[in-house]
Amino acid sequence: MSPLVAGLASTGQRLRQIDQRRPWALDTAVVLVVVLVCCLPDLLVEGTPEGPHGVRLDLTDLPLAPTLALQAGLVLPLWWRRRAPLPVFGVIAAAFVVQWSLDAALRADVALFVALYSLALHGRLRRLPWACAVTALAMGLVAWRVRATMSVWDTLFFLLGTATAAVALGIAIRIRRAQLAGLRERAARLEIERDQRSRLATATERARVAREMHDVVGHNLSVIITLADAGAYAADAAPERGKEALRLIGGTGRQALDELRRVLGVLREAGGDPSAGSLLSPQPGIADVDMLCAGVRAAGPEVAYRTTGDVRALDPGVQLTAYRIVQEALTNTLKHAGTDTRVSLSITADDRRLDIEVRDTGPLAPAGPAGPREEEGHGLMGMRERAALYGGTVDAGPTEDGGWRVAVGLDLTPQGGAR
């Protein structure tokens, strides 16, 4: 950008800022400029103004009082040209017609073109054609009055060309301002949408972390509580079994702590210790289900686990979802079926679908303080949310033999996974 253009742009920016703070200042400046440039010469110089190419117009010289009155009618309304462009144009056009009806010419007639420009810039565009028609009639009156000195067609060409330039300038600036306003509105809307997406992403991440925390804490605490109860029962009768239960509780607690560190790693600040991330193991997958089943077996239940298909080649996100669903189902089994139950776990995968089934035989004794299992709890809600990410379904309910069955199907096609 050239220095001249940059300077003009900077000056225009400063003027717009001043105009926003004191809108009356620009209107007053326009009126003063017209008074100094156009009104004072008519009061100080005798004779009528010259026409184009220095042609002396043969018109009437008005006394001072009518001249001042006509100048006031032409110039003073310009102070309201932005707030009421149509009435201002009407008043100035009326003064213009009265002046030329008296066969007089004033340099302040330029106010009519300023008013027409202001109407094109600030007024309603549907009224602009009527204003242009009035201007054309007024220009026709001027051409008729000076026909003895100048050609009517030359006069009309000059005056109508000036009026057209005023209208075109006003419309061009109006369009430019509308474009800038549209760009500012779009930028503000994009900023709002960006903030909304950021808040939505934050809420989604918080929900994901909450689900992970629920799965980790719920499962491991259920195992720890079951082992603690078994250890307390066996402490007197079989001290070695009690010690074994304590060792299993310690191992389960350490595993839970590692998983909590892994889950909470996403909450670390960007300026945190970068080396901490290297201590975190990857998110669990189907390969870790064996260890999960081993922990449940240590608490008492018998767990039979089998897989069909190449389950370890699945996408890591699918594997994490499957692991958390199995973890939640086994946790519910520990809570509600107790330790004297048998669990059958199967995971079947093919190119299009992943099926998970967890079935237990139920408690041998009536349900304890945990109460009977319900159709819809926080655990089942978490399963449904995870399955919904892959267009899956969750079917949970009692079996005919008094146990409980959870069946989950995940859609592995691209359409099903992109949700």
C-alpha positions as CSV (number, residue, x, y, z in Angstrom):
1,M,0.0,0.0,0.0
2,S,1.4,3.4,-1.0
3,P,2.1,6.0,1.7
4,L,-0.6,8.3,0.3
5,V,-3.3,5.6,0.4
6,A,-2.2,4.5,3.9
7,G,-2.3,8.1,5.1
8,L,-5.8,8.6,3.7
9,A,-7.0,5.3,5.2
10,S,-5.6,6.3,8.6
11,T,-7.2,9.8,8.4
12,G,-10.5,8.2,7.4
13,Q,-10.3,5.8,10.4
14,R,-9.7,8.7,12.8
15,L,-12.5,10.7,11.3
16,R,-14.9,7.8,11.7
17,Q,-13.8,7.4,15.3
18,I,-14.4,11.1,16.0
19,D,-17.8,10.9,14.2
20,Q,-18.9,7.9,16.4
21,R,-18.0,9.8,19.6
22,R,-19.4,13.2,18.4
23,P,-21.8,12.7,15.5
24,W,-22.8,16.4,15.6
25,A,-19.3,17.6,14.8
26,L,-19.2,16.3,11.2
27,D,-22.6,17.7,10.5
28,T,-21.6,21.1,11.9
29,A,-18.3,21.0,9.8
30,V,-20.3,20.3,6.6
31,V,-22.6,23.3,7.3
32,L,-19.6,25.6,8.1
33,V,-17.7,24.5,4.9
34,V,-20.7,25.2,2.7
35,V,-21.2,28.6,4.4
36,L,-17.6,29.6,4.0
37,V,-17.1,28.4,0.4
38,C,-20.6,29.2,-1.0
39,C,-22.5,31.7,1.1
40,L,-19.8,34.3,2.0
41,P,-18.8,34.8,-1.7
42,D,-22.4,35.6,-2.5
43,L,-22.5,38.2,0.3
44,L,-19.1,39.8,-0.5
45,V,-19.1,39.7,-4.3
46,E,-21.6,41.7,-6.2
47,G,-23.3,40.2,-9.3
48,T,-24.5,36.8,-10.2
49,P,-22.3,33.8,-10.2
50,E,-20.6,32.7,-13.4
51,G,-21.8,29.6,-15.2
52,P,-19.6,26.9,-16.8
53,H,-16.6,28.2,-18.8
54,G,-16.9,31.6,-17.2
55,V,-20.2,32.5,-18.8
56,R,-21.8,35.4,-17.0
57,L,-25.5,34.6,-16.2
58,D,-28.0,37.4,-16.8
59,L,-30.1,37.0,-13.6
60,T,-31.6,39.1,-10.8
61,D,-29.5,40.4,-7.9
62,L,-31.5,39.9,-4.7
63,P,-31.3,42.3,-1.6
64,L,-29.4,41.1,1.4
65,A,-32.4,40.0,3.5
66,P,-33.9,37.6,0.8
67,T,-30.4,36.3,0.1
68,L,-29.7,35.5,3.7
69,A,-33.2,33.8,4.0
70,L,-32.6,31.7,0.9
71,Q,-29.1,30.8,2.0
72,A,-30.4,29.7,5.4
73,G,-33.1,27.6,3.7
74,L,-30.5,25.9,1.5
75,V,-27.6,25.4,4.0
76,L,-28.9,25.1,7.6
77,P,-31.1,22.0,7.0
78,L,-27.8,20.1,6.1
79,W,-27.2,19.9,9.8
80,W,-30.0,17.2,10.0
81,R,-29.1,15.5,6.7
82,R,-28.1,12.2,8.2
83,R,-30.9,12.0,10.8
84,A,-33.7,13.0,8.4
85,P,-32.4,12.9,4.9
86,L,-35.8,13.0,3.1
87,P,-37.2,16.1,5.0
88,V,-33.9,17.9,4.6
89,F,-34.0,17.2,0.8
90,G,-37.5,18.5,0.6
91,V,-36.8,21.7,2.4
92,I,-33.7,22.4,0.4
93,A,-35.4,21.5,-2.9
94,A,-38.3,23.9,-2.0
95,A,-35.8,26.7,-1.2
96,F,-34.0,25.9,-4.5
97,V,-37.2,26.2,-6.5
98,V,-38.3,29.4,-4.7
99,Q,-34.8,30.9,-5.4
100,W,-34.9,30.1,-9.1
101,S,-38.5,31.2,-9.4
102,L,-37.2,34.6,-8.4
103,D,-34.7,34.4,-11.2
104,A,-31.8,34.4,-8.8
105,A,-28.6,32.3,-8.7
106,L,-26.7,31.4,-5.5
107,R,-23.5,29.4,-4.9
108,A,-25.3,27.8,-2.0
109,D,-27.3,25.8,-4.6
110,V,-24.7,23.1,-4.1
111,A,-26.6,22.2,-1.0
112,L,-29.2,20.5,-3.2
113,F,-26.6,18.0,-4.5
114,V,-25.3,17.4,-0.9
115,A,-28.8,16.7,0.2
116,L,-29.3,14.3,-2.8
117,Y,-26.1,12.5,-1.9
118,S,-27.1,12.2,1.8
119,L,-30.5,10.8,0.8
120,A,-28.8,8.1,-1.4
121,L,-26.5,7.3,1.5
122,H,-28.7,7.4,4.5
123,G,-32.3,7.5,3.3
124,R,-34.7,4.8,2.1
125,L,-33.8,3.8,-1.4
126,R,-37.4,3.4,-2.5
127,R,-37.9,7.1,-2.0
128,L,-34.8,8.0,-4.1
129,P,-36.5,7.8,-7.5
130,W,-39.0,10.5,-6.4
131,A,-36.1,12.7,-5.2
132,C,-34.4,12.2,-8.5
133,A,-37.5,13.2,-10.3
134,V,-37.8,16.4,-8.2
135,T,-34.2,17.1,-8.9
136,A,-34.7,16.7,-12.6
137,L,-37.6,19.1,-12.6
138,A,-35.6,21.6,-10.6
139,M,-32.7,21.3,-13.0
140,G,-35.2,21.9,-15.9
141,L,-36.3,25.1,-14.2
142,V,-32.6,26.2,-14.0
143,A,-32.0,25.4,-17.6
144,W,-35.1,27.3,-18.6
145,R,-34.1,30.4,-16.6
146,V,-30.6,30.6,-18.2
147,R,-31.7,29.6,-21.7
148,A,-30.9,33.1,-23.0
149,T,-27.2,32.7,-22.0
150,M,-26.6,29.0,-22.3
151,S,-28.0,26.1,-24.3
152,V,-30.8,24.3,-22.4
153,W,-29.3,20.9,-23.3
154,D,-25.8,21.9,-22.2
155,T,-27.2,23.2,-18.9
156,L,-29.2,20.0,-18.4
157,F,-26.3,17.8,-19.2
158,F,-24.0,19.6,-16.7
159,L,-26.6,19.8,-13.9
160,L,-28.0,16.3,-14.3
161,G,-24.5,14.8,-14.6
162,T,-23.6,16.5,-11.3
163,A,-26.8,15.1,-9.7
164,T,-26.1,11.6,-11.1
165,A,-22.6,11.8,-9.7
166,A,-23.9,12.7,-6.3
167,V,-26.4,9.8,-6.3
168,A,-23.8,7.3,-7.6
169,L,-21.3,8.4,-4.9
170,G,-23.9,8.0,-2.2
171,I,-25.0,4.6,-3.4
172,A,-21.4,3.4,-3.8
173,I,-20.5,4.4,-0.2
174,R,-23.7,2.9,1.1
175,I,-22.9,-0.5,-0.6
176,R,-19.4,-0.4,0.8
177,R,-20.6,0.3,4.3
178,A,-23.1,-2.5,4.0
179,Q,-20.3,-4.9,2.8
180,L,-18.1,-3.9,5.7
181,A,-21.0,-4.3,8.2
182,G,-21.7,-7.8,6.7
183,L,-18.1,-8.7,7.1
184,R,-18.0,-7.5,10.7
185,E,-21.2,-9.4,11.5
186,R,-19.9,-12.5,9.9
187,A,-16.6,-12.2,11.8
188,A,-18.6,-11.8,15.1
189,R,-20.8,-14.8,14.2
190,L,-17.7,-16.9,13.4
191,E,-16.2,-15.9,16.7
192,I,-19.4,-16.8,18.6
193,E,-19.5,-20.2,16.7
194,R,-15.8,-20.8,17.6
195,D,-16.5,-20.1,21.3
196,Q,-19.6,-22.4,21.1
197,R,-17.6,-25.2,19.5
198,S,-14.9,-24.7,22.1
199,R,-17.4,-25.0,24.9
200,L,-19.1,-28.0,23.3
201,A,-15.7,-29.7,22.9
202,T,-14.9,-28.9,26.6
203,A,-18.3,-30.3,27.7
204,T,-17.8,-33.4,25.5
205,E,-14.3,-34.0,27.0
206,R,-15.6,-33.6,30.5
207,A,-18.4,-36.1,29.8
208,R,-15.8,-38.5,28.4
209,V,-13.5,-38.1,31.4
210,A,-16.6,-38.5,33.7
211,R,-17.5,-41.8,32.0
212,E,-13.9,-43.0,32.2
213,M,-13.7,-42.1,35.9
214,H,-17.0,-43.9,36.6
215,D,-15.8,-47.0,34.9
216,V,-12.4,-47.0,36.5
217,V,-13.5,-46.1,40.0
218,G,-16.7,-48.2,40.0
219,H,-15.1,-51.4,38.8
220,N,-12.0,-51.3,40.9
221,L,-13.9,-50.3,44.1
222,S,-16.3,-53.1,43.5
223,V,-13.4,-55.6,43.2
224,I,-11.7,-54.1,46.3
225,I,-14.9,-54.2,48.4
226,T,-15.5,-57.8,47.4
227,L,-11.9,-58.8,48.2
228,A,-12.1,-56.9,51.5
229,D,-15.3,-58.7,52.5
230,A,-13.8,-62.1,51.6
231,G,-10.5,-61.3,53.4
232,A,-12.4,-60.3,56.6
233,Y,-14.4,-63.5,56.4
234,A,-11.2,-65.6,55.9
235,A,-9.0,-63.8,58.4
236,D,-9.7,-66.1,61.3
237,A,-10.4,-69.4,59.5
238,A,-7.7,-69.1,56.9
239,P,-5.1,-66.4,57.5
240,E,-3.3,-67.2,54.3
241,R,-6.4,-66.5,52.3
242,G,-6.8,-63.2,54.2
243,K,-3.2,-62.2,53.3
244,E,-3.9,-63.2,49.7
245,A,-7.0,-61.0,49.6
246,L,-4.9,-58.1,51.0
247,R,-2.3,-58.5,48.3
248,L,-5.0,-58.6,45.6
249,I,-6.5,-55.4,47.1
250,G,-3.1,-53.7,46.9
251,G,-2.7,-54.8,43.3
252,T,-6.2,-53.7,42.3
253,G,-5.6,-50.4,44.1
254,R,-2.4,-49.8,42.2
255,Q,-4.0,-50.7,38.9
256,A,-6.9,-48.3,39.7
257,L,-4.4,-45.6,40.5
258,D,-2.5,-46.1,37.2
259,E,-5.8,-45.9,35.3
260,L,-6.8,-42.8,37.1
261,R,-3.5,-41.2,36.2
262,R,-4.0,-42.1,32.6
263,V,-7.6,-40.7,32.5
264,L,-6.7,-37.5,34.4
265,G,-3.7,-37.0,32.1
266,V,-6.0,-35.3,29.6
267,L,-6.6,-32.6,32.2
268,R,-3.0,-31.6,32.5
269,E,-2.3,-28.0,31.6
270,A,-0.3,-27.3,28.4
271,G,2.5,-25.9,30.6
272,G,2.8,-29.0,32.7
273,D,5.7,-31.5,32.8
274,P,6.0,-33.0,29.3
275,S,7.8,-36.0,30.7
276,A,4.7,-37.0,32.7
277,G,2.9,-38.0,29.6
278,S,5.6,-40.6,28.8
279,L,4.7,-42.4,32.1
280,L,1.2,-43.0,31.1
281,S,0.4,-46.3,29.3
282,P,-2.0,-46.4,26.3
283,Q,-5.7,-46.6,26.8
284,P,-6.9,-50.2,27.5
285,G,-8.2,-52.4,24.7
286,I,-9.6,-55.8,24.1
287,A,-6.1,-57.3,24.9
288,D,-6.6,-56.1,28.5
289,V,-9.9,-57.9,29.0
290,D,-8.0,-61.0,30.1
291,M,-6.5,-59.0,33.0
292,L,-9.9,-57.6,33.7
293,C,-11.4,-61.1,34.0
294,A,-8.5,-62.2,36.2
295,G,-9.2,-59.4,38.6
296,V,-12.9,-60.4,38.7
297,R,-12.0,-64.1,39.2
298,A,-9.8,-63.1,42.2
299,A,-12.9,-61.6,43.8
300,G,-14.7,-64.9,43.6
301,P,-16.9,-65.3,40.4
302,E,-16.1,-67.8,37.8
303,V,-15.5,-66.0,34.4
304,A,-15.4,-67.9,31.1
305,Y,-14.1,-65.6,28.3
306,R,-13.8,-66.3,24.6
307,T,-13.3,-64.2,21.5
308,T,-14.2,-64.9,17.8
309,G,-12.6,-63.0,15.0
310,D,-9.5,-60.8,14.9
311,V,-10.6,-58.6,17.7
312,R,-7.1,-57.1,18.4
313,A,-7.0,-55.6,14.9
314,L,-10.0,-53.3,15.6
315,D,-9.7,-49.6,15.8
316,P,-8.3,-48.4,19.2
317,G,-11.5,-46.4,19.8
318,V,-13.6,-49.4,19.3
319,Q,-11.4,-51.5,21.6
320,L,-11.6,-48.9,24.3
321,T,-15.4,-48.8,24.0
322,A,-15.6,-52.6,24.1
323,Y,-13.3,-52.7,27.2
324,R,-15.3,-50.1,29.1
325,I,-18.6,-51.9,28.3
326,V,-17.2,-55.2,29.5
327,Q,-15.8,-53.5,32.6
328,E,-19.2,-52.0,33.4
329,A,-21.0,-55.3,32.9
330,L,-18.6,-57.2,35.1
331,T,-18.8,-54.4,37.8
332,N,-22.6,-54.8,37.8
333,T,-22.2,-58.5,38.1
334,L,-20.0,-58.1,41.2
335,K,-22.4,-55.5,42.7
336,H,-25.7,-57.5,42.2
337,A,-24.8,-61.2,41.7
338,G,-22.1,-61.4,44.3
339,T,-19.1,-63.7,44.3
340,D,-20.9,-67.1,43.9
341,T,-21.9,-66.7,40.3
342,R,-20.7,-67.8,36.9
343,V,-20.1,-65.3,34.1
344,S,-19.9,-66.1,30.4
345,L,-18.2,-63.4,28.4
346,S,-18.0,-63.5,24.6
347,I,-16.7,-60.9,22.0
348,T,-17.3,-61.6,18.4
349,A,-16.0,-59.4,15.6
350,D,-16.2,-59.3,11.8
351,D,-15.7,-56.6,9.1
352,R,-19.0,-54.9,9.8
353,R,-20.0,-55.6,13.4
354,L,-18.7,-56.2,17.0
355,D,-20.9,-58.2,19.4
356,I,-20.4,-58.4,23.1
357,E,-22.4,-60.6,25.4
358,V,-22.0,-60.8,29.2
359,R,-24.3,-63.3,31.0
360,D,-24.2,-64.4,34.6
361,T,-26.2,-67.0,36.5
362,G,-27.3,-64.5,39.2
363,P,-26.9,-64.7,43.0
364,L,-27.3,-67.9,44.8
365,A,-28.9,-66.1,47.7
366,P,-31.5,-63.2,47.6
367,A,-30.0,-59.9,46.7
368,G,-28.3,-58.0,49.5
369,P,-28.3,-54.3,50.3
370,A,-27.5,-53.5,46.7
371,G,-31.0,-54.5,45.8
372,P,-32.3,-56.0,42.6
373,R,-30.9,-54.9,39.3
374,E,-32.9,-52.2,37.4
375,E,-33.5,-51.9,33.8
376,E,-31.8,-48.5,33.6
377,G,-29.1,-47.2,35.9
378,H,-26.0,-45.0,35.5
379,G,-24.0,-48.0,34.3
380,L,-26.4,-49.0,31.6
381,M,-26.7,-45.3,30.6
382,G,-22.9,-45.2,30.2
383,M,-23.0,-48.3,28.0
384,R,-25.7,-46.8,25.8
385,E,-23.7,-43.6,25.4
386,R,-20.6,-45.5,24.4
387,A,-22.4,-47.8,22.0
388,A,-24.2,-44.8,20.4
389,L,-20.8,-43.5,19.3
390,Y,-20.6,-46.4,16.9
391,G,-24.3,-46.6,16.0
392,G,-24.7,-49.5,18.4
393,T,-27.4,-50.9,20.6
394,V,-27.5,-52.2,24.2
395,D,-30.0,-54.9,25.3
396,A,-29.9,-55.7,29.1
397,G,-32.4,-57.7,31.2
398,P,-33.0,-60.8,33.3
399,T,-32.7,-64.3,32.0
400,E,-35.0,-67.2,32.5
401,D,-32.7,-68.9,35.0
402,G,-32.5,-65.9,37.3
403,G,-29.4,-64.3,35.9
404,W,-28.7,-61.2,33.9
405,R,-27.7,-60.7,30.3
406,V,-26.1,-57.7,28.6
407,A,-25.8,-57.8,24.8
408,V,-24.1,-55.0,22.9
409,G,-23.8,-54.6,19.1
410,L,-21.5,-52.0,17.5
411,D,-21.6,-51.0,13.9
412,L,-18.1,-51.0,12.4
413,T,-19.0,-49.6,9.0
414,P,-17.8,-46.1,8.3
415,Q,-21.3,-44.7,8.4
416,G,-21.9,-46.3,11.7
417,G,-18.7,-45.2,13.3
418,A,-18.8,-41.6,12.1
419,R,-21.3,-40.3,14.7
